[in-house]
Amino acid sequence: MLLLKKNMRILIMFLSVIFVLSACTKDSTKDAENSELVTVNNLQEFDTKVNSGISLVFFHATWCPKCAAQRPEVEALIGDGELSHVFMAQVDFEKNPDIKNKYNVFGFPTILIIKDGDVRHTLTGQNNKKEELKKLLKAL
């Protein structure tokens, strides 16, 4: 009986570790692929898109849980009629070194708010709320 209890504890501990590890490796690739944000994959396209008007660009990594946490706040802006003139895009940080280097993006998640090709705001981390982003965009 004592051996059975010991084995049961080991099994429960093992399953708990597996559960925790699987939760920590959430892959947000599907989120990025299903996003309504325009995916930009090269520097020339990026420069062309942000050269005139107002743009919000979300730099992310597909495996990053902080990026996955920030994504809903960014995507919530897409259907806002007051922001219909804003170009909203996403850039995979790891796949686009030319863009991140030119625009001094050093980590992810990072949001750039750009007007006529000039970066006006650089926001890092996962705590940027929809209301804050909207306020910054409308001020431009």
C-alpha positions, 0 to 999 in steps of 0.5 A: 500500500505504501508503494502504491501511494508513493507511485501515485504521488510520482505520477501526479507530480509528473502529470502536473509538470507536463501540464505546466510545461505545455501551458508555457509553450503556447504557440500563437502562430495561429493567432498571427496567421488569422489576424486581420492585421496586414502582415508585412514581410520586407523592408521595401513594403514596410517603408511604402506602407508607412510613408504616408498617413498614420500607421500602427505596427505590431512587432511580435514573435509567434511563440511569445506569450507576452505578444499573445497577451498584447495582440487582442488589445491591438486587434480590438482597434481594427473595427473602430470606425474612428481609426479606419484611416489608420494602416494596421500591420504586424511584423514577425520580429524574428523573420524581418531583421531589416525592418527591426534594425532600421526602426530600432525595434529591440524586443517584442512585443513592440508597437510603433505608431508612425505618421508620414514615415516618422516614428512618433511612439514606441511602446514595448511590453504587453500592457498597452491597452486599446484605449491608450493606443486609440488616444495616441492614434487620434492625437496624430 
